[in-house]
C-alpha cells in the first residue's frame, strides 16, 4: 500500500514501517476483506491525510478513531466526509463550537480538505473499515502504524498542536512530548457526550499558540459549496 502515499516526505518516512511484518500482515488482511466485503474508504483515499498534509506542513494533529462506515462517507480524513454527504453529528458539533469560539458560519458541507491543506493532519487511528461494521479493522495493525506517525511528529517537529477529543484520542497523550508541543484535551464532540465538548475553545487556543510560535494561524472558516454545481 505504500505506493498509495504520493507525498514524498511521508513516503520516505513510512517506507521502513510499511515493510515490517505486521504491516505485511495488515495488507494481507485488507486484501482478503476487500475480496469479500465493501471496504471504506476507497484505496485511493486511504492515505489522503498524508497526501493532503505533507510532513513539513503539519502544524495541527486531530486524532480520530475509525473511518465512517457508510457508503461514500469516508475519504481518508478524520471527522470529514465526501462532498454531497450530510454532515455527521460529531462534525456538526465541531462546527458549532467553531462558530461559538470564532464566529464563523457553519458550512453547508462536511469536507475538511481545506483544513488538511493548511497543515491539519486529520488522522484516524484505524485507516480502513468494513461497510456497516464500525471497529471491524481495529487491532489488525493500523494502530501500530498510526502510533508511529504520532511519535514521529512529536520527535521530529516542534510547536505543533495536538487536539485530543474523547477518551480514545486522549489515550495517545503518552506518545506526545508536551514540552515541545501543545496538547489540548476535551470530551468527544459526539452528541453522546451530552455537550461536554462545547466551551473547549480549541480553535482560538490553537491559533493563539501558533501565532506565539511565529506560525501562520489556521483559517478555520470554510466557504459554502454551491450545491447546484456539484455533480
Buried (B, 14 or more C-beta within 10 A) or exposed (E): BBEBBEBEBBBEBBEEBBEBEEBEEBBEBBEEBEEEBEBBBBEEBBBBBBBBBBBEBBBBBBBBBBBBBBEBBBBBBBBBBBBEBEBBEBBBBBBBBBBBBBEBEBBEBBBBBBBBEBBBBBBBBBBBBBEEEBEBBBEBBBBBBBBBBBBBBBEEBEBBBBBBBBEBBBEBBEBBBEEEBBBBBBBBBBEEBEEBBBEBBBBBBBBEBBEEEEBEBBEBBBEEBEEEEEE
